Amino acid sequence: MWSENLAYALTQVVHNFGAAAVLGGAVFALWPASRLEDGRKFAWLILVAWGAQIISGGLFGVTSLYYYGETPDLSRIAMTALVVKIAAAITGFLLAAFYLARGKQWGNVGVKRSFQSLAALGAIALTAAAFLRWFS
């Protein structure tokens, strides 16, 4: 039981810091004062954070498979929340990567919209996480 709890706790630590960086990085780039001139630095942080979210989210399932031989039995609401969360994570990761690849050519409006979208995706993922947690 100790190793199982440790595995879940360490995965949760990575997942929590990833969630904080995903949303916090995007919001901080926009508010309270625009820091979009440093957008590439924030985009790298957000890209890595989304990667941490995706990997640690997968590790939750792997840990369950290892210790129980199956993934958790999720309700319809929890499964829907998981799908929303995965979609937000993949979209956020791809948007951050696309910005890093092409964002130098974008004007201020495009950069601002990208970070607004990244913030929205982070908020969606965090909201879905709450439903996933409480309806599983």
FIKOLZA-1660 file (N, C-alpha, C; in steps of 0.1 Angstrom, whole numbers, plus 5000, padded with zeros to 4 digits):
% residues 136
   i   px   py   pz ch aa at
   1 5008 4988 5000  A  M  N
   1 5000 5000 5000  A  M CA
   1 5009 5013 5000  A  M  C
   2 5020 5012 5007  A  W  N
   2 5029 5024 5008  A  W CA
   2 5034 5028 4994  A  W  C
   3 5039 5018 4986  A  S  N
   3 5045 5022 4973  A  S CA
   3 5034 5027 4963  A  S  C
   4 5022 5021 4965  A  E  N
   4 5011 5025 4956  A  E CA
   4 5007 5040 4959  A  E  C
   5 5006 5043 4972  A  N  N
   5 5003 5057 4976  A  N CA
   5 5014 5067 4972  A  N  C
   6 5026 5062 4973  A  L  N
   6 5037 5071 4969  A  L CA
   6 5037 5073 4954  A  L  C
   7 5034 5063 4946  A  A  N
   7 5033 5064 4932  A  A CA
   7 5022 5074 4928  A  A  C
   8 5011 5073 4934  A  Y  N
   8 5000 5082 4931  A  Y CA
   8 5003 5096 4936  A  Y  C
   9 5009 5098 4947  A  A  N
   9 5012 5111 4953  A  A CA
   9 5022 5118 4944  A  A  C
  10 5033 5111 4940  A  L  N
  10 5043 5118 4932  A  L CA
  10 5038 5121 4918  A  L  C
  11 5029 5113 4912  A  T  N
  11 5023 5116 4900  A  T CA
  11 5014 5128 4901  A  T  C
  12 5007 5129 4913  A  Q  N
  12 4998 5140 4915  A  Q CA
  12 5006 5153 4917  A  Q  C
  13 5018 5153 4923  A  V  N
  13 5026 5164 4924  A  V CA
  13 5030 5170 4911  A  V  C
  14 5034 5161 4902  A  V  N
  14 5038 5166 4888  A  V CA
  14 5025 5171 4881  A  V  C
  15 5014 5164 4883  A  H  N
  15 5002 5169 4876  A  H CA
  15 4997 5182 4881  A  H  C
  16 4998 5184 4894  A  N  N
  16 4994 5197 4900  A  N CA
  16 5003 5209 4896  A  N  C
  17 5016 5207 4896  A  F  N
  17 5025 5217 4891  A  F CA
  17 5023 5220 4876  A  F  C
  18 5021 5209 4869  A  G  N
  18 5018 5211 4855  A  G CA
  18 5005 5220 4853  A  G  C
  19 4995 5217 4860  A  A  N
  19 4982 5225 4859  A  A CA
  19 4985 5239 4863  A  A  C
  20 4992 5241 4874  A  A  N
  20 4995 5255 4878  A  A CA
  20 5003 5263 4867  A  A  C
  21 5012 5256 4861  A  A  N
  21 5020 5263 4851  A  A CA
  21 5013 5265 4838  A  A  C
  22 5004 5256 4834  A  V  N
  22 4996 5257 4822  A  V CA
  22 4987 5269 4823  A  V  C
  23 4979 5270 4833  A  L  N
  23 4970 5282 4834  A  L CA
  23 4978 5294 4839  A  L  C
  24 4986 5293 4849  A  G  N
  24 4994 5304 4854  A  G CA
  24 5003 5311 4844  A  G  C
  25 5010 5303 4836  A  G  N
  25 5018 5308 4825  A  G CA
  25 5011 5317 4815  A  G  C
  26 5000 5312 4811  A  A  N
  26 4992 5319 4801  A  A CA
  26 4986 5332 4807  A  A  C
  27 4980 5331 4819  A  V  N
  27 4974 5342 4825  A  V CA
  27 4985 5353 4828  A  V  C
  28 4996 5349 4833  A  F  N
  28 5006 5358 4837  A  F CA
  28 5012 5365 4825  A  F  C
  29 5012 5359 4813  A  A  N
  29 5016 5365 4801  A  A CA
  29 5007 5376 4797  A  A  C
  30 4994 5375 4801  A  L  N
  30 4984 5385 4797  A  L CA
  30 4981 5395 4808  A  L  C
  31 4982 5392 4820  A  W  N
  31 4976 5400 4831  A  W CA
  31 4985 5399 4843  A  W  C
  32 4987 5410 4851  A  P  N
  32 4979 5422 4851  A  P CA
  32 4985 5432 4841  A  P  C
  33 4997 5429 4836  A  A  N
  33 5002 5438 4825  A  A CA
  33 5007 5428 4814  A  A  C
  34 5005 5432 4802  A  S  N
  34 5009 5423 4791  A  S CA
  34 5024 5421 4791  A  S  C
  35 5028 5408 4790  A  R  N
  35 5042 5404 4789  A  R CA
  35 5044 5396 4776  A  R  C
  36 5036 5399 4766  A  L  N
  36 5036 5392 4754  A  L CA
  36 5049 5393 4746  A  L  C
  37 5057 5403 4749  A  E  N
  37 5070 5404 4743  A  E CA
  37 5079 5393 4747  A  E  C
  38 5076 5387 4759  A  D  N
  38 5083 5375 4764  A  D CA
  38 5075 5362 4761  A  D  C
  39 5066 5363 4751  A  G  N
  39 5057 5352 4748  A  G CA
  39 5064 5338 4746  A  G  C
  40 5076 5338 4739  A  R  N
  40 5082 5326 4736  A  R CA
  40 5087 5319 4749  A  R  C
  41 5091 5327 4759  A  K  N
  41 5095 5321 4772  A  K CA
  41 5083 5314 4779  A  K  C
  42 5072 5321 4779  A  F  N
  42 5060 5316 4785  A  F CA
  42 5055 5304 4777  A  F  C
  43 5056 5304 4764  A  A  N
  43 5051 5293 4755  A  A CA
  43 5059 5281 4758  A  A  C
  44 5072 5282 4760  A  W  N
  44 5080 5270 4764  A  W CA
  44 5076 5265 4777  A  W  C
  45 5074 5273 4787  A  L  N
  45 5069 5269 4800  A  L CA
  45 5055 5261 4798  A  L  C
  46 5046 5267 4791  A  I  N
  46 5033 5261 4789  A  I CA
  46 5034 5248 4781  A  I  C
  47 5043 5247 4771  A  L  N
  47 5045 5235 4763  A  L CA
  47 5050 5224 4772  A  L  C
  48 5060 5227 4780  A  V  N
  48 5065 5217 4790  A  V CA
  48 5054 5212 4800  A  V  C
  49 5047 5222 4805  A  A  N
  49 5036 5220 4814  A  A CA
  49 5025 5211 4809  A  A  C
  50 5021 5214 4796  A  W  N
  50 5011 5205 4790  A  W CA
  50 5017 5191 4788  A  W  C
  51 5029 5190 4784  A  G  N
  51 5036 5177 4783  A  G CA
  51 5036 5169 4796  A  G  C
  52 5039 5177 4807  A  A  N
  52 5038 5171 4821  A  A CA
  52 5024 5166 4824  A  A  C
  53 5014 5174 4820  A  Q  N
  53 5000 5170 4822  A  Q CA
  53 4997 5157 4815  A  Q  C
  54 5000 5157 4802  A  I  N
  54 4997 5145 4794  A  I CA
  54 5004 5132 4800  A  I  C
  55 5017 5134 4803  A  I  N
  55 5025 5122 4808  A  I CA
  55 5020 5118 4821  A  I  C
  56 5018 5127 4831  A  S  N
  56 5014 5123 4844  A  S CA
  56 4999 5118 4844  A  S  C
  57 4991 5124 4835  A  G  N
  57 4977 5118 4834  A  G CA
  57 4977 5104 4829  A  G  C
  58 4986 5101 4820  A  G  N
  58 4988 5087 4816  A  G CA
  58 4993 5078 4827  A  G  C
  59 5002 5084 4835  A  L  N
  59 5008 5076 4846  A  L CA
  59 4997 5072 4856  A  L  C
  60 4987 5080 4858  A  F  N
  60 4976 5076 4867  A  F CA
  60 4970 5063 4862  A  F  C
  61 4967 5062 4849  A  G  N
  61 4962 5049 4844  A  G CA
  61 4972 5038 4845  A  G  C
  62 4984 5040 4842  A  V  N
  62 4995 5030 4843  A  V CA
  62 4996 5025 4857  A  V  C
  63 4996 5034 4867  A  T  N
  63 4997 5030 4881  A  T CA
  63 4985 5021 4885  A  T  C
  64 4973 5025 4881  A  S  N
  64 4961 5017 4884  A  S CA
  64 4963 5003 4877  A  S  C
  65 4967 5003 4865  A  L  N
  65 4969 4990 4858  A  L CA
  65 4979 4981 4866  A  L  C
  66 4990 4987 4870  A  Y  N
  66 5001 4980 4877  A  Y CA
  66 4996 4974 4890  A  Y  C
  67 4989 4983 4898  A  Y  N
  67 4985 4978 4912  A  Y CA
  67 4972 4971 4912  A  Y  C
  68 4963 4973 4903  A  Y  N
  68 4950 4967 4903  A  Y CA
  68 4946 4958 4891  A  Y  C
  69 4955 4959 4881  A  G  N
  69 4952 4951 4869  A  G CA
  69 4941 4957 4860  A  G  C
  70 4937 4969 4863  A  E  N
  70 4926 4976 4855  A  E CA
  70 4927 4991 4858  A  E  C
  71 4921 4998 4848  A  T  N
  71 4919 5013 4850  A  T CA
  71 4907 5015 4859  A  T  C
  72 4906 5027 4865  A  P  N
  72 4894 5030 4873  A  P CA
  72 4881 5029 4866  A  P  C
  73 4871 5025 4872  A  D  N
  73 4857 5024 4866  A  D CA
  73 4851 5038 4868  A  D  C
  74 4850 5045 4857  A  L  N
  74 4845 5059 4857  A  L CA
  74 4830 5060 4853  A  L  C
  75 4823 5069 4860  A  S  N
  75 4810 5072 4856  A  S CA
  75 4809 5079 4842  A  S  C
  76 4798 5081 4837  A  R  N
  76 4797 5088 4824  A  R CA
  76 4802 5102 4825  A  R  C
  77 4798 5109 4836  A  I  N
  77 4803 5123 4838  A  I CA
  77 4818 5123 4839  A  I  C
  78 4824 5114 4847  A  A  N
  78 4838 5113 4848  A  A CA
  78 4845 5110 4835  A  A  C
  79 4840 5101 4828  A  M  N
  79 4846 5098 4814  A  M CA
  79 4845 5110 4805  A  M  C
  80 4834 5116 4805  A  T  N
  80 4832 5128 4797  A  T CA
  80 4842 5139 4801  A  T  C
  81 4844 5141 4814  A  A  N
  81 4854 5150 4819  A  A CA
  81 4868 5146 4815  A  A  C
  82 4871 5134 4815  A  L  N
  82 4884 5129 4811  A  L CA
  82 4887 5132 4796  A  L  C
  83 4877 5129 4788  A  V  N
  83 4878 5132 4774  A  V CA
  83 4880 5147 4771  A  V  C
  84 4873 5155 4778  A  V  N
  84 4874 5170 4777  A  V CA
  84 4888 5174 4781  A  V  C
  85 4893 5168 4792  A  K  N
  85 4906 5171 4797  A  K CA
  85 4917 5167 4788  A  K  C
  86 4916 5155 4782  A  I  N
  86 4926 5151 4772  A  I CA
  86 4926 5159 4760  A  I  C
  87 4914 5163 4755  A  A  N
  87 4913 5172 4743  A  A CA
  87 4919 5185 4746  A  A  C
  88 4916 5191 4758  A  A  N
  88 4922 5204 4761  A  A CA
  88 4937 5203 4762  A  A  C
  89 4943 5192 4768  A  A  N
  89 4957 5190 4769  A  A CA
  89 4964 5189 4755  A  A  C
  90 4958 5181 4747  A  I  N
  90 4964 5179 4734  A  I CA
  90 4963 5192 4726  A  I  C
  91 4952 5199 4726  A  T  N
  91 4950 5211 4719  A  T CA
  91 4960 5222 4724  A  T  C
  92 4961 5223 4737  A  G  N
  92 4970 5232 4744  A  G CA
  92 4985 5230 4740  A  G  C
  93 4989 5217 4740  A  F  N
  93 5002 5213 4737  A  F CA
  93 5005 5217 4722  A  F  C
  94 4996 5214 4713  A  L  N
  94 4998 5217 4699  A  L CA
  94 4998 5232 4696  A  L  C
  95 4989 5239 4703  A  L  N
  95 4989 5254 4701  A  L CA
  95 5002 5260 4706  A  L  C
  96 5007 5256 4718  A  A  N
  96 5020 5261 4723  A  A CA
  96 5031 5258 4713  A  A  C
  97 5031 5245 4708  A  A  N
  97 5041 5241 4698  A  A CA
  97 5040 5249 4685  A  A  C
  98 5028 5251 4681  A  F  N
  98 5026 5259 4668  A  F CA
  98 5030 5273 4670  A  F  C
  99 5027 5279 4682  A  Y  N
  99 5032 5293 4685  A  Y CA
  99 5047 5293 4684  A  Y  C
 100 5053 5284 4691  A  L  N
 100 5068 5284 4691  A  L CA
 100 5074 5282 4677  A  L  C
 101 5067 5275 4668  A  A  N
 101 5072 5272 4655  A  A CA
 101 5069 5284 4646  A  A  C
 102 5058 5291 4647  A  R  N
 102 5053 5301 4638  A  R CA
 102 5051 5315 4644  A  R  C
 103 5051 5316 4657  A  G  N
 103 5046 5328 4664  A  G CA
 103 5055 5340 4661  A  G  C
 104 5067 5339 4657  A  K  N
 104 5075 5350 4654  A  K CA
 104 5070 5359 4643  A  K  C
 105 5062 5352 4634  A  Q  N
 105 5056 5359 4623  A  Q CA
 105 5043 5366 4626  A  Q  C
 106 5037 5363 4637  A  W  N
 106 5024 5368 4641  A  W CA
 106 5025 5382 4647  A  W  C
 107 5014 5390 4645  A  G  N
 107 5013 5403 4651  A  G CA
 107 5008 5402 4665  A  G  C
 108 5007 5413 4672  A  N  N
 108 5003 5413 4686  A  N CA
 108 4990 5407 4688  A  N  C
 109 4980 5409 4679  A  V  N
 109 4967 5404 4681  A  V CA
 109 4967 5389 4680  A  V  C
 110 4974 5383 4671  A  G  N
 110 4975 5368 4670  A  G CA
 110 4982 5362 4682  A  G  C
 111 4993 5369 4687  A  V  N
 111 4999 5364 4699  A  V CA
 111 4990 5364 4711  A  V  C
 112 4983 5376 4713  A  K  N
 112 4974 5377 4724  A  K CA
 112 4963 5367 4723  A  K  C
 113 4957 5365 4712  A  R  N
 113 4947 5354 4710  A  R CA
 113 4952 5341 4714  A  R  C
 114 4964 5338 4710  A  S  N
 114 4970 5325 4713  A  S CA
 114 4971 5323 4728  A  S  C
 115 4976 5333 4735  A  F  N
 115 4977 5332 4750  A  F CA
 115 4963 5332 4757  A  F  C
 116 4953 5339 4751  A  Q  N
 116 4940 5338 4756  A  Q CA
 116 4934 5324 4754  A  Q  C
 117 4937 5318 4743  A  S  N
 117 4933 5304 4740  A  S CA
 117 4939 5295 4749  A  S  C
 118 4952 5296 4752  A  L  N
 118 4960 5288 4761  A  L CA
 118 4954 5289 4775  A  L  C
 119 4951 5301 4779  A  A  N
 119 4945 5303 4793  A  A CA
 119 4931 5296 4793  A  A  C
 120 4923 5297 4783  A  A  N
 120 4910 5291 4783  A  A CA
 120 4911 5276 4783  A  A  C
 121 4921 5271 4776  A  L  N
 121 4923 5256 4776  A  L CA
 121 4927 5251 4790  A  L  C
 122 4936 5259 4796  A  G  N
 122 4940 5256 4810  A  G CA
 122 4928 5256 4819  A  G  C
 123 4919 5266 4818  A  A  N
 123 4908 5267 4827  A  A CA
 123 4898 5255 4824  A  A  C
 124 4896 5252 4811  A  I  N
 124 4888 5240 4808  A  I CA
 124 4893 5227 4814  A  I  C
 125 4906 5225 4813  A  A  N
 125 4912 5213 4818  A  A CA
 125 4911 5212 4833  A  A  C
 126 4913 5224 4840  A  L  N
 126 4911 5224 4855  A  L CA
 126 4897 5221 4859  A  L  C
 127 4888 5227 4852  A  T  N
 127 4873 5225 4855  A  T CA
 127 4870 5210 4852  A  T  C
 128 4874 5205 4841  A  A  N
 128 4872 5190 4839  A  A CA
 128 4878 5182 4849  A  A  C
 129 4890 5185 4854  A  A  N
 129 4896 5178 4865  A  A CA
 129 4888 5177 4877  A  A  C
 130 4881 5188 4881  A  A  N
 130 4872 5187 4892  A  A CA
 130 4861 5178 4891  A  A  C
 131 4855 5178 4879  A  F  N
 131 4844 5168 4876  A  F CA
 131 4849 5154 4876  A  F  C
 132 4861 5152 4870  A  L  N
 132 4867 5139 4869  A  L CA
 132 4869 5133 4884  A  L  C
 133 4875 5142 4892  A  R  N
 133 4878 5138 4906  A  R CA
 133 4865 5134 4914  A  R  C
 134 4855 5142 4913  A  W  N
 134 4844 5141 4922  A  W CA
 134 4833 5131 4916  A  W  C
 135 4834 5128 4903  A  F  N
 135 4824 5119 4897  A  F CA
 135 4830 5106 4894  A  F  C
 136 4842 5103 4898  A  S  N
 136 4848 5090 4895  A  S CA
 136 4846 5081 4907  A  S  C
% end
